[in-house]
């Protein structure tokens, strides 16, 4: 599902125009991004939690067998809510 599909689905189910829906979705994404950059976790009931962690710099091996140094960096993680996991596991479909 792409951003356009999300906008179409929300606009159809709420009766809000697609342009207003796109504006709200863009603002939603910006608020979440800003919170993660500040180091805050984002809790979305029934969906899950987004949070950032710092990965320390370390040496790693690449497929050629060479060793490279990976600099410290930040990573975003998603922890699904129990309700979402239950829905996924009861859907009866496999991918």
URTA-V590494 format. One record per run of one state. SS is the DSSP state (alpha for helix, beta for strand, coil for the rest). FROM is the first residue (numbers start at 1). LEN is the number of residues. If there is no record, write none. Layout:
{{SS & FROM & LEN} {SS & FROM & LEN}}
This chain:
{{coil & 1 & 2} {alpha & 3 & 12} {coil & 15 & 3} {alpha & 18 & 21} {coil & 39 & 3} {beta & 42 & 3} {coil & 45 & 3} {beta & 48 & 8} {coil & 56 & 2} {beta & 58 & 4} {coil & 62 & 5} {beta & 67 & 4} {coil & 71 & 2} {beta & 73 & 8} {coil & 81 & 1} {alpha & 82 & 9} {coil & 91 & 5}}
